[in-house]
């Protein structure tokens, strides 16, 4: 110990005069925020005739609001944590986040292309959109074609806007859960058929963000229904389902029915727990089937709108469903690993 400090310590402990001086100056140690024991010792040294014989002034430290000392559980004071202020994202950070998103989409497309190379398809396509966003990610090469029975979702919503009778609800239930064509034709008829019914379905599509799809009003491929031959793109379906997830005015029956699709039609998206979906399928003029689905799936609390369609290599409905089973497995793996597009959910979507 330096001689100066030893001498001060000796004086402070061995003479009444030193003690009285310390007590006389004790008021100087009454800081607003408190000081640690080392600071007390420093003050004792300063006021006692020691090394320099000069009393040093005691200056109260100035602390900013964000670093003011706060008591700990033991009573001692420790530096407080900075206040939780929202920090503005810098242009560099925004660029980095955008790059990250682009990389994720690119990785998703590469992964889907690898899947497609293993599947027996003539063509396949998918659209993905996180609920609460305005973006749609497209994968594969297939883009648009006949809606087939997927159109029964907006048809059912239009019918329930017009009537909530038990007969209408029964027809909606059958059209959605069993894809019953007779029930769908009843709903079409209840809406006035032809242009009147097509306009009603168009209004539902438009209110759900799909401004491009035009419902087919006349039968163009007998014996298939007019509405089923509506050309509906994957992007259009993705936008529709993304909005459908958060539409507060939609009759809830349709969503409930989409969670209770019959077992025989629960292939593809039906393999994903908790999904809401509807399938559609039918042959082209040469007898080769198109098999498609649209729905909502959820991973890690984030809901994603999905639209997918496949033209199987052998043209059969059965092969198409098996392919969509493989696609569902790929979706689950991508969803669980956090690679699917995700949004902020319905709360944000409703504010837009």
Short mmCIF file of the C-alpha atoms (twelve columns), coordinates in Angstrom:
data_MODEL
# 
_entry.id   MODEL 
# 
loop_
_atom_site.group_PDB 
_atom_site.id 
_atom_site.type_symbol 
_atom_site.label_atom_id 
_atom_site.label_alt_id 
_atom_site.label_comp_id 
_atom_site.label_asym_id 
_atom_site.label_seq_id 
_atom_site.Cartn_x 
_atom_site.Cartn_y 
_atom_site.Cartn_z 
_atom_site.pdbx_PDB_model_num 
ATOM 1   C CA . UNK A 1   0.000   0.000   0.000   1 
ATOM 2   C CA . UNK A 2   1.423   3.461   -0.875  1 
ATOM 3   C CA . UNK A 3   2.690   5.377   2.181   1 
ATOM 4   C CA . UNK A 4   0.263   8.218   1.566   1 
ATOM 5   C CA . UNK A 5   -2.771  5.948   1.842   1 
ATOM 6   C CA . UNK A 6   -1.297  4.048   4.801   1 
ATOM 7   C CA . UNK A 7   -0.777  7.283   6.653   1 
ATOM 8   C CA . UNK A 8   -4.314  8.436   5.985   1 
ATOM 9   C CA . UNK A 9   -5.695  5.110   7.122   1 
ATOM 10  C CA . UNK A 10  -3.643  5.308   10.328  1 
ATOM 11  C CA . UNK A 11  -4.793  8.830   11.038  1 
ATOM 12  C CA . UNK A 12  -8.416  7.975   10.345  1 
ATOM 13  C CA . UNK A 13  -8.382  5.001   12.704  1 
ATOM 14  C CA . UNK A 14  -6.021  6.299   15.417  1 
ATOM 15  C CA . UNK A 15  -7.040  9.876   16.175  1 
ATOM 16  C CA . UNK A 16  -10.289 11.394  17.358  1 
ATOM 17  C CA . UNK A 17  -9.440  14.481  15.326  1 
ATOM 18  C CA . UNK A 18  -9.431  12.528  12.049  1 
ATOM 19  C CA . UNK A 19  -12.684 10.827  12.934  1 
ATOM 20  C CA . UNK A 20  -14.326 14.120  13.819  1 
ATOM 21  C CA . UNK A 21  -13.208 15.611  10.534  1 
ATOM 22  C CA . UNK A 22  -14.754 12.721  8.682   1 
ATOM 23  C CA . UNK A 23  -17.982 13.123  10.623  1 
ATOM 24  C CA . UNK A 24  -18.003 16.856  10.001  1 
ATOM 25  C CA . UNK A 25  -17.813 16.296  6.312   1 
ATOM 26  C CA . UNK A 26  -20.178 13.348  6.275   1 
ATOM 27  C CA . UNK A 27  -22.872 15.499  4.645   1 
ATOM 28  C CA . UNK A 28  -20.760 15.645  1.530   1 
ATOM 29  C CA . UNK A 29  -21.301 11.922  1.063   1 
ATOM 30  C CA . UNK A 30  -25.079 12.212  0.782   1 
ATOM 31  C CA . UNK A 31  -25.348 11.797  -3.001  1 
ATOM 32  C CA . UNK A 32  -28.763 11.747  -4.667  1 
ATOM 33  C CA . UNK A 33  -28.090 8.458   -6.352  1 
ATOM 34  C CA . UNK A 34  -25.760 6.942   -3.701  1 
ATOM 35  C CA . UNK A 35  -22.134 5.985   -4.059  1 
ATOM 36  C CA . UNK A 36  -20.253 2.752   -3.605  1 
ATOM 37  C CA . UNK A 37  -17.890 2.032   -0.711  1 
ATOM 38  C CA . UNK A 38  -14.869 2.951   -2.842  1 
ATOM 39  C CA . UNK A 39  -16.263 6.438   -3.348  1 
ATOM 40  C CA . UNK A 40  -16.730 6.779   0.422   1 
ATOM 41  C CA . UNK A 41  -13.079 5.877   0.967   1 
ATOM 42  C CA . UNK A 42  -12.062 8.399   -1.676  1 
ATOM 43  C CA . UNK A 43  -14.029 11.132  0.120   1 
ATOM 44  C CA . UNK A 44  -12.392 10.206  3.437   1 
ATOM 45  C CA . UNK A 45  -8.983  10.492  1.843   1 
ATOM 46  C CA . UNK A 46  -9.911  13.817  0.252   1 
ATOM 47  C CA . UNK A 47  -11.077 15.494  3.445   1 
ATOM 48  C CA . UNK A 48  -8.256  14.180  5.629   1 
ATOM 49  C CA . UNK A 49  -4.862  15.885  5.677   1 
ATOM 50  C CA . UNK A 50  -2.919  13.371  3.714   1 
ATOM 51  C CA . UNK A 51  -1.047  13.197  0.464   1 
ATOM 52  C CA . UNK A 52  -1.516  16.742  -0.787  1 
ATOM 53  C CA . UNK A 53  -3.091  18.393  2.213   1 
ATOM 54  C CA . UNK A 54  -5.792  19.754  -0.073  1 
ATOM 55  C CA . UNK A 55  -9.478  19.003  0.194   1 
ATOM 56  C CA . UNK A 56  -10.749 17.986  -3.234  1 
ATOM 57  C CA . UNK A 57  -14.202 19.157  -4.260  1 
ATOM 58  C CA . UNK A 58  -16.880 16.458  -4.430  1 
ATOM 59  C CA . UNK A 59  -18.831 16.638  -7.676  1 
ATOM 60  C CA . UNK A 60  -22.114 14.807  -8.074  1 
ATOM 61  C CA . UNK A 61  -22.079 12.762  -11.270 1 
ATOM 62  C CA . UNK A 62  -24.556 13.680  -13.968 1 
ATOM 63  C CA . UNK A 63  -26.432 10.688  -15.348 1 
ATOM 64  C CA . UNK A 64  -28.594 10.576  -18.448 1 
ATOM 65  C CA . UNK A 65  -32.161 9.200   -18.038 1 
ATOM 66  C CA . UNK A 66  -31.244 5.996   -19.910 1 
ATOM 67  C CA . UNK A 67  -28.223 5.152   -17.690 1 
ATOM 68  C CA . UNK A 68  -29.421 6.235   -14.234 1 
ATOM 69  C CA . UNK A 69  -28.425 3.777   -11.512 1 
ATOM 70  C CA . UNK A 70  -31.226 1.594   -10.189 1 
ATOM 71  C CA . UNK A 71  -31.393 -0.463  -6.981  1 
ATOM 72  C CA . UNK A 72  -30.755 -4.178  -7.289  1 
ATOM 73  C CA . UNK A 73  -32.603 -6.863  -5.340  1 
ATOM 74  C CA . UNK A 74  -29.905 -6.684  -2.627  1 
ATOM 75  C CA . UNK A 75  -30.316 -2.925  -2.213  1 
ATOM 76  C CA . UNK A 76  -27.073 -1.996  -3.990  1 
ATOM 77  C CA . UNK A 77  -27.339 0.272   -6.964  1 
ATOM 78  C CA . UNK A 78  -26.412 -0.914  -10.415 1 
ATOM 79  C CA . UNK A 79  -26.554 0.767   -13.838 1 
ATOM 80  C CA . UNK A 80  -30.047 0.566   -15.327 1 
ATOM 81  C CA . UNK A 81  -30.639 -1.003  -18.703 1 
ATOM 82  C CA . UNK A 82  -31.303 1.415   -21.570 1 
ATOM 83  C CA . UNK A 83  -34.953 2.253   -22.077 1 
ATOM 84  C CA . UNK A 84  -36.766 0.177   -24.702 1 
ATOM 85  C CA . UNK A 85  -37.014 2.661   -27.526 1 
ATOM 86  C CA . UNK A 86  -38.118 1.756   -31.038 1 
ATOM 87  C CA . UNK A 87  -35.153 2.120   -33.333 1 
ATOM 88  C CA . UNK A 88  -35.589 3.165   -36.935 1 
ATOM 89  C CA . UNK A 89  -34.312 0.569   -39.372 1 
ATOM 90  C CA . UNK A 90  -31.401 1.882   -41.424 1 
ATOM 91  C CA . UNK A 91  -31.356 1.681   -45.249 1 
ATOM 92  C CA . UNK A 92  -28.544 -0.849  -44.956 1 
ATOM 93  C CA . UNK A 93  -30.648 -3.060  -42.666 1 
ATOM 94  C CA . UNK A 94  -33.664 -2.780  -44.967 1 
ATOM 95  C CA . UNK A 95  -31.477 -3.822  -47.877 1 
ATOM 96  C CA . UNK A 96  -30.140 -6.770  -45.891 1 
ATOM 97  C CA . UNK A 97  -33.679 -7.890  -44.949 1 
ATOM 98  C CA . UNK A 98  -34.766 -7.607  -48.576 1 
ATOM 99  C CA . UNK A 99  -31.771 -9.637  -49.694 1 
ATOM 100 C CA . UNK A 100 -32.561 -12.263 -47.068 1 
ATOM 101 C CA . UNK A 101 -36.153 -12.521 -48.345 1 
ATOM 102 C CA . UNK A 102 -34.922 -12.826 -51.933 1 
ATOM 103 C CA . UNK A 103 -32.506 -15.561 -50.946 1 
ATOM 104 C CA . UNK A 104 -35.329 -17.442 -49.202 1 
ATOM 105 C CA . UNK A 105 -37.553 -17.248 -52.296 1 
ATOM 106 C CA . UNK A 106 -34.681 -18.340 -54.518 1 
ATOM 107 C CA . UNK A 107 -33.961 -21.272 -52.217 1 
ATOM 108 C CA . UNK A 108 -37.660 -22.164 -52.253 1 
ATOM 109 C CA . UNK A 109 -37.730 -22.161 -56.054 1 
ATOM 110 C CA . UNK A 110 -34.620 -24.327 -56.252 1 
ATOM 111 C CA . UNK A 111 -36.126 -26.751 -53.741 1 
ATOM 112 C CA . UNK A 112 -39.428 -26.900 -55.626 1 
ATOM 113 C CA . UNK A 113 -37.613 -27.456 -58.920 1 
ATOM 114 C CA . UNK A 114 -35.805 -30.413 -57.351 1 
ATOM 115 C CA . UNK A 115 -39.155 -31.785 -56.183 1 
ATOM 116 C CA . UNK A 116 -40.676 -31.303 -59.632 1 
ATOM 117 C CA . UNK A 117 -37.791 -33.185 -61.265 1 
ATOM 118 C CA . UNK A 118 -38.669 -36.260 -59.199 1 
ATOM 119 C CA . UNK A 119 -42.418 -36.176 -59.865 1 
ATOM 120 C CA . UNK A 120 -44.225 -37.780 -62.837 1 
ATOM 121 C CA . UNK A 121 -45.780 -34.572 -64.163 1 
ATOM 122 C CA . UNK A 122 -46.353 -32.867 -67.482 1 
ATOM 123 C CA . UNK A 123 -46.560 -29.574 -65.590 1 
ATOM 124 C CA . UNK A 124 -47.044 -28.356 -62.042 1 
ATOM 125 C CA . UNK A 125 -47.377 -24.961 -60.380 1 
ATOM 126 C CA . UNK A 126 -47.920 -23.377 -57.010 1 
ATOM 127 C CA . UNK A 127 -48.684 -19.945 -55.543 1 
ATOM 128 C CA . UNK A 128 -47.885 -19.059 -51.939 1 
ATOM 129 C CA . UNK A 129 -48.843 -15.933 -50.011 1 
ATOM 130 C CA . UNK A 130 -48.385 -15.158 -46.324 1 
ATOM 131 C CA . UNK A 131 -51.562 -13.932 -44.651 1 
ATOM 132 C CA . UNK A 132 -51.120 -10.239 -43.868 1 
ATOM 133 C CA . UNK A 133 -48.865 -9.546  -46.863 1 
ATOM 134 C CA . UNK A 134 -49.470 -8.390  -50.416 1 
ATOM 135 C CA . UNK A 135 -46.938 -10.668 -52.064 1 
ATOM 136 C CA . UNK A 136 -47.469 -13.914 -53.969 1 
ATOM 137 C CA . UNK A 137 -44.613 -16.314 -54.679 1 
ATOM 138 C CA . UNK A 138 -45.079 -18.515 -57.753 1 
ATOM 139 C CA . UNK A 139 -43.315 -21.831 -58.242 1 
ATOM 140 C CA . UNK A 140 -43.232 -24.218 -61.186 1 
ATOM 141 C CA . UNK A 141 -44.524 -23.603 -64.704 1 
ATOM 142 C CA . UNK A 142 -48.297 -24.145 -64.552 1 
ATOM 143 C CA . UNK A 143 -50.162 -20.843 -64.235 1 
ATOM 144 C CA . UNK A 144 -53.906 -21.029 -64.984 1 
ATOM 145 C CA . UNK A 145 -56.723 -23.252 -66.167 1 
ATOM 146 C CA . UNK A 146 -60.265 -24.391 -65.361 1 
ATOM 147 C CA . UNK A 147 -61.224 -23.863 -61.727 1 
ATOM 148 C CA . UNK A 148 -63.279 -27.039 -61.603 1 
ATOM 149 C CA . UNK A 149 -64.685 -27.526 -58.095 1 
ATOM 150 C CA . UNK A 150 -62.408 -24.999 -56.368 1 
ATOM 151 C CA . UNK A 151 -64.882 -22.376 -57.629 1 
ATOM 152 C CA . UNK A 152 -67.440 -23.821 -55.202 1 
ATOM 153 C CA . UNK A 153 -65.847 -21.755 -52.418 1 
ATOM 154 C CA . UNK A 154 -66.735 -18.292 -53.822 1 
ATOM 155 C CA . UNK A 155 -69.994 -19.753 -55.175 1 
ATOM 156 C CA . UNK A 156 -70.946 -20.861 -51.658 1 
ATOM 157 C CA . UNK A 157 -70.021 -17.477 -50.184 1 
ATOM 158 C CA . UNK A 158 -72.181 -15.737 -52.796 1 
ATOM 159 C CA . UNK A 159 -75.124 -18.063 -52.072 1 
ATOM 160 C CA . UNK A 160 -74.884 -17.453 -48.307 1 
ATOM 161 C CA . UNK A 161 -74.824 -13.703 -48.869 1 
ATOM 162 C CA . UNK A 162 -78.135 -14.132 -50.680 1 
ATOM 163 C CA . UNK A 163 -79.792 -16.655 -48.360 1 
ATOM 164 C CA . UNK A 164 -79.136 -18.373 -45.035 1 
ATOM 165 C CA . UNK A 165 -81.973 -20.885 -45.178 1 
ATOM 166 C CA . UNK A 166 -81.395 -24.444 -44.016 1 
ATOM 167 C CA . UNK A 167 -81.693 -25.616 -47.629 1 
ATOM 168 C CA . UNK A 168 -78.924 -23.235 -48.719 1 
ATOM 169 C CA . UNK A 169 -76.692 -24.244 -45.829 1 
ATOM 170 C CA . UNK A 170 -77.207 -27.915 -46.588 1 
ATOM 171 C CA . UNK A 171 -76.323 -27.365 -50.236 1 
ATOM 172 C CA . UNK A 172 -73.202 -25.408 -49.252 1 
ATOM 173 C CA . UNK A 173 -72.125 -28.172 -46.880 1 
ATOM 174 C CA . UNK A 174 -72.503 -30.810 -49.582 1 
ATOM 175 C CA . UNK A 175 -70.826 -28.683 -52.254 1 
ATOM 176 C CA . UNK A 176 -67.780 -28.063 -50.059 1 
ATOM 177 C CA . UNK A 177 -67.285 -31.236 -48.025 1 
ATOM 178 C CA . UNK A 178 -68.297 -33.726 -50.745 1 
ATOM 179 C CA . UNK A 179 -67.822 -31.566 -53.859 1 
ATOM 180 C CA . UNK A 180 -71.399 -32.453 -54.786 1 
ATOM 181 C CA . UNK A 181 -72.170 -31.085 -58.261 1 
ATOM 182 C CA . UNK A 182 -75.951 -31.237 -57.848 1 
ATOM 183 C CA . UNK A 183 -75.694 -29.119 -54.694 1 
ATOM 184 C CA . UNK A 184 -73.490 -26.601 -56.515 1 
ATOM 185 C CA . UNK A 185 -75.976 -26.404 -59.378 1 
ATOM 186 C CA . UNK A 186 -78.713 -25.667 -56.837 1 
ATOM 187 C CA . UNK A 187 -76.674 -22.762 -55.436 1 
ATOM 188 C CA . UNK A 188 -76.022 -21.503 -58.973 1 
ATOM 189 C CA . UNK A 189 -79.733 -21.673 -59.721 1 
ATOM 190 C CA . UNK A 190 -80.618 -19.874 -56.483 1 
ATOM 191 C CA . UNK A 191 -78.391 -17.000 -57.603 1 
ATOM 192 C CA . UNK A 192 -80.352 -16.711 -60.862 1 
ATOM 193 C CA . UNK A 193 -78.065 -18.800 -63.113 1 
ATOM 194 C CA . UNK A 194 -76.275 -17.346 -66.155 1 
ATOM 195 C CA . UNK A 195 -75.023 -13.766 -65.931 1 
ATOM 196 C CA . UNK A 196 -76.872 -13.055 -62.689 1 
ATOM 197 C CA . UNK A 197 -75.125 -15.896 -60.842 1 
ATOM 198 C CA . UNK A 198 -71.773 -15.126 -62.504 1 
ATOM 199 C CA . UNK A 199 -71.998 -11.499 -61.398 1 
ATOM 200 C CA . UNK A 200 -72.694 -12.589 -57.816 1 
ATOM 201 C CA . UNK A 201 -69.611 -14.821 -57.803 1 
ATOM 202 C CA . UNK A 202 -67.537 -12.059 -59.434 1 
ATOM 203 C CA . UNK A 203 -68.483 -9.701  -56.601 1 
ATOM 204 C CA . UNK A 204 -67.206 -12.209 -54.067 1 
ATOM 205 C CA . UNK A 205 -63.954 -12.627 -56.000 1 
ATOM 206 C CA . UNK A 206 -63.468 -8.870  -56.189 1 
ATOM 207 C CA . UNK A 207 -64.221 -8.352  -52.491 1 
ATOM 208 C CA . UNK A 208 -61.498 -10.915 -51.775 1 
ATOM 209 C CA . UNK A 209 -58.847 -9.148  -53.820 1 
ATOM 210 C CA . UNK A 210 -59.124 -11.061 -57.110 1 
ATOM 211 C CA . UNK A 211 -59.946 -8.357  -59.640 1 
ATOM 212 C CA . UNK A 212 -58.993 -10.305 -62.767 1 
ATOM 213 C CA . UNK A 213 -60.989 -13.534 -62.711 1 
ATOM 214 C CA . UNK A 214 -64.262 -13.472 -64.639 1 
ATOM 215 C CA . UNK A 215 -66.759 -16.188 -63.776 1 
ATOM 216 C CA . UNK A 216 -67.931 -18.230 -66.757 1 
ATOM 217 C CA . UNK A 217 -71.654 -17.583 -67.148 1 
ATOM 218 C CA . UNK A 218 -72.537 -19.988 -69.968 1 
ATOM 219 C CA . UNK A 219 -71.954 -23.688 -70.367 1 
ATOM 220 C CA . UNK A 220 -69.034 -24.115 -72.754 1 
ATOM 221 C CA . UNK A 221 -68.165 -27.811 -72.273 1 
ATOM 222 C CA . UNK A 222 -71.267 -29.938 -71.758 1 
ATOM 223 C CA . UNK A 223 -71.928 -31.808 -69.543 1 
ATOM 224 C CA . UNK A 224 -69.630 -29.787 -67.245 1 
ATOM 225 C CA . UNK A 225 -71.083 -26.786 -65.432 1 
ATOM 226 C CA . UNK A 226 -70.499 -23.244 -66.611 1 
ATOM 227 C CA . UNK A 227 -69.037 -22.045 -63.307 1 
ATOM 228 C CA . UNK A 228 -66.596 -24.952 -63.116 1 
ATOM 229 C CA . UNK A 229 -65.039 -23.894 -66.435 1 
ATOM 230 C CA . UNK A 230 -64.081 -20.475 -65.083 1 
ATOM 231 C CA . UNK A 231 -60.417 -19.820 -65.835 1 
ATOM 232 C CA . UNK A 232 -58.778 -19.209 -62.465 1 
ATOM 233 C CA . UNK A 233 -55.055 -18.569 -62.087 1 
ATOM 234 C CA . UNK A 234 -52.921 -19.763 -59.207 1 
ATOM 235 C CA . UNK A 235 -52.096 -16.152 -58.355 1 
ATOM 236 C CA . UNK A 236 -55.797 -15.281 -58.332 1 
ATOM 237 C CA . UNK A 237 -56.496 -18.191 -56.003 1 
ATOM 238 C CA . UNK A 238 -53.581 -17.247 -53.754 1 
ATOM 239 C CA . UNK A 239 -54.869 -13.688 -53.394 1 
ATOM 240 C CA . UNK A 240 -58.434 -14.935 -52.837 1 
ATOM 241 C CA . UNK A 241 -57.414 -17.392 -50.091 1 
ATOM 242 C CA . UNK A 242 -55.117 -14.869 -48.407 1 
ATOM 243 C CA . UNK A 243 -58.034 -12.438 -48.122 1 
ATOM 244 C CA . UNK A 244 -60.516 -15.184 -47.270 1 
ATOM 245 C CA . UNK A 245 -58.392 -15.995 -44.194 1 
ATOM 246 C CA . UNK A 246 -59.200 -12.592 -42.684 1 
ATOM 247 C CA . UNK A 247 -62.576 -11.622 -44.206 1 
ATOM 248 C CA . UNK A 248 -64.777 -10.732 -41.204 1 
ATOM 249 C CA . UNK A 249 -68.024 -10.621 -43.175 1 
ATOM 250 C CA . UNK A 250 -67.792 -14.108 -44.706 1 
ATOM 251 C CA . UNK A 251 -70.228 -16.676 -43.391 1 
ATOM 252 C CA . UNK A 252 -68.107 -18.869 -41.071 1 
ATOM 253 C CA . UNK A 253 -69.786 -22.041 -42.312 1 
ATOM 254 C CA . UNK A 254 -67.592 -22.147 -45.409 1 
ATOM 255 C CA . UNK A 255 -64.353 -22.162 -43.402 1 
ATOM 256 C CA . UNK A 256 -65.733 -24.798 -41.062 1 
ATOM 257 C CA . UNK A 257 -66.784 -26.987 -43.983 1 
ATOM 258 C CA . UNK A 258 -63.334 -26.606 -45.546 1 
ATOM 259 C CA . UNK A 259 -61.886 -28.176 -42.398 1 
ATOM 260 C CA . UNK A 260 -64.163 -31.204 -42.754 1 
ATOM 261 C CA . UNK A 261 -63.598 -32.408 -46.303 1 
ATOM 262 C CA . UNK A 262 -64.612 -36.022 -46.850 1 
ATOM 263 C CA . UNK A 263 -61.862 -38.599 -46.317 1 
ATOM 264 C CA . UNK A 264 -61.893 -39.673 -49.958 1 
ATOM 265 C CA . UNK A 265 -60.990 -36.105 -50.995 1 
ATOM 266 C CA . UNK A 266 -58.462 -35.368 -48.239 1 
ATOM 267 C CA . UNK A 267 -55.376 -35.904 -50.356 1 
ATOM 268 C CA . UNK A 268 -52.755 -33.219 -50.915 1 
ATOM 269 C CA . UNK A 269 -53.379 -30.285 -48.564 1 
ATOM 270 C CA . UNK A 270 -55.677 -32.557 -46.580 1 
ATOM 271 C CA . UNK A 271 -52.550 -34.336 -45.296 1 
ATOM 272 C CA . UNK A 272 -51.529 -31.174 -43.418 1 
ATOM 273 C CA . UNK A 273 -53.067 -30.937 -39.977 1 
ATOM 274 C CA . UNK A 274 -55.475 -28.051 -39.406 1 
ATOM 275 C CA . UNK A 275 -55.645 -27.073 -43.074 1 
ATOM 276 C CA . UNK A 276 -58.701 -25.514 -44.701 1 
ATOM 277 C CA . UNK A 277 -58.901 -26.446 -48.362 1 
ATOM 278 C CA . UNK A 278 -60.960 -27.338 -51.408 1 
ATOM 279 C CA . UNK A 279 -59.985 -29.465 -54.374 1 
ATOM 280 C CA . UNK A 280 -61.051 -29.490 -58.013 1 
ATOM 281 C CA . UNK A 281 -60.341 -31.862 -60.870 1 
ATOM 282 C CA . UNK A 282 -61.475 -32.722 -64.360 1 
ATOM 283 C CA . UNK A 283 -60.317 -33.849 -67.809 1 
ATOM 284 C CA . UNK A 284 -59.330 -31.758 -70.798 1 
ATOM 285 C CA . UNK A 285 -60.675 -32.504 -74.288 1 
ATOM 286 C CA . UNK A 286 -58.225 -35.398 -74.662 1 
ATOM 287 C CA . UNK A 287 -59.207 -36.939 -71.316 1 
ATOM 288 C CA . UNK A 288 -56.073 -35.910 -69.391 1 
ATOM 289 C CA . UNK A 289 -56.847 -34.696 -65.879 1 
ATOM 290 C CA . UNK A 290 -55.943 -31.463 -64.180 1 
ATOM 291 C CA . UNK A 291 -55.928 -31.844 -60.376 1 
ATOM 292 C CA . UNK A 292 -55.797 -28.740 -58.228 1 
ATOM 293 C CA . UNK A 293 -56.357 -27.450 -54.696 1 
ATOM 294 C CA . UNK A 294 -56.412 -24.181 -52.792 1 
ATOM 295 C CA . UNK A 295 -56.325 -23.673 -49.058 1 
ATOM 296 C CA . UNK A 296 -54.803 -22.284 -45.894 1 
ATOM 297 C CA . UNK A 297 -52.044 -23.983 -43.901 1 
ATOM 298 C CA . UNK A 298 -50.309 -22.856 -40.726 1 
ATOM 299 C CA . UNK A 299 -46.756 -23.311 -39.443 1 
ATOM 300 C CA . UNK A 300 -45.227 -21.765 -36.326 1 
ATOM 301 C CA . UNK A 301 -48.335 -19.607 -35.887 1 
ATOM 302 C CA . UNK A 302 -48.081 -18.081 -39.365 1 
ATOM 303 C CA . UNK A 303 -50.850 -18.778 -41.879 1 
ATOM 304 C CA . UNK A 304 -50.050 -19.251 -45.564 1 
ATOM 305 C CA . UNK A 305 -52.427 -19.254 -48.543 1 
ATOM 306 C CA . UNK A 306 -51.650 -22.047 -51.011 1 
ATOM 307 C CA . UNK A 307 -52.857 -22.764 -54.525 1 
ATOM 308 C CA . UNK A 308 -51.450 -25.738 -56.422 1 
ATOM 309 C CA . UNK A 309 -52.231 -27.556 -59.675 1 
ATOM 310 C CA . UNK A 310 -50.739 -30.519 -61.482 1 
ATOM 311 C CA . UNK A 311 -51.098 -32.196 -64.857 1 
ATOM 312 C CA . UNK A 312 -49.940 -35.793 -64.182 1 
ATOM 313 C CA . UNK A 313 -47.796 -37.478 -66.784 1 
ATOM 314 C CA . UNK A 314 -50.169 -40.387 -67.358 1 
ATOM 315 C CA . UNK A 315 -53.179 -38.071 -67.292 1 
ATOM 316 C CA . UNK A 316 -55.007 -39.900 -64.509 1 
ATOM 317 C CA . UNK A 317 -56.811 -38.406 -61.543 1 
ATOM 318 C CA . UNK A 318 -55.224 -40.990 -59.228 1 
ATOM 319 C CA . UNK A 319 -51.685 -40.049 -60.180 1 
ATOM 320 C CA . UNK A 320 -52.567 -36.398 -59.726 1 
ATOM 321 C CA . UNK A 321 -53.677 -36.969 -56.118 1 
ATOM 322 C CA . UNK A 322 -50.520 -38.936 -55.337 1 
ATOM 323 C CA . UNK A 323 -48.400 -36.109 -56.705 1 
ATOM 324 C CA . UNK A 324 -50.222 -33.608 -54.508 1 
ATOM 325 C CA . UNK A 325 -49.533 -35.858 -51.524 1 
ATOM 326 C CA . UNK A 326 -45.822 -35.458 -52.313 1 
ATOM 327 C CA . UNK A 327 -46.278 -31.710 -52.641 1 
ATOM 328 C CA . UNK A 328 -47.968 -31.619 -49.226 1 
ATOM 329 C CA . UNK A 329 -44.978 -33.412 -47.694 1 
ATOM 330 C CA . UNK A 330 -42.658 -30.851 -49.295 1 
ATOM 331 C CA . UNK A 331 -44.855 -28.032 -47.931 1 
ATOM 332 C CA . UNK A 332 -44.697 -29.432 -44.408 1 
ATOM 333 C CA . UNK A 333 -40.916 -29.691 -44.536 1 
ATOM 334 C CA . UNK A 334 -40.597 -26.146 -45.898 1 
ATOM 335 C CA . UNK A 335 -43.092 -24.818 -43.365 1 
ATOM 336 C CA . UNK A 336 -41.446 -26.431 -40.365 1 
ATOM 337 C CA . UNK A 337 -38.044 -25.149 -41.428 1 
ATOM 338 C CA . UNK A 338 -39.416 -21.592 -41.797 1 
ATOM 339 C CA . UNK A 339 -38.839 -21.326 -45.556 1 
ATOM 340 C CA . UNK A 340 -42.433 -20.558 -46.576 1 
ATOM 341 C CA . UNK A 341 -43.592 -16.956 -47.062 1 
ATOM 342 C CA . UNK A 342 -45.142 -15.627 -43.884 1 
ATOM 343 C CA . UNK A 343 -46.994 -12.493 -42.955 1 
ATOM 344 C CA . UNK A 344 -48.125 -10.625 -39.876 1 
ATOM 345 C CA . UNK A 345 -51.578 -12.216 -39.804 1 
ATOM 346 C CA . UNK A 346 -55.147 -11.011 -39.939 1 
ATOM 347 C CA . UNK A 347 -54.739 -8.044  -37.600 1 
ATOM 348 C CA . UNK A 348 -52.431 -6.309  -40.078 1 
ATOM 349 C CA . UNK A 349 -54.488 -7.427  -43.070 1 
ATOM 350 C CA . UNK A 350 -57.657 -5.810  -41.677 1 
ATOM 351 C CA . UNK A 351 -55.895 -2.463  -41.140 1 
ATOM 352 C CA . UNK A 352 -55.048 -2.165  -44.833 1 
# 
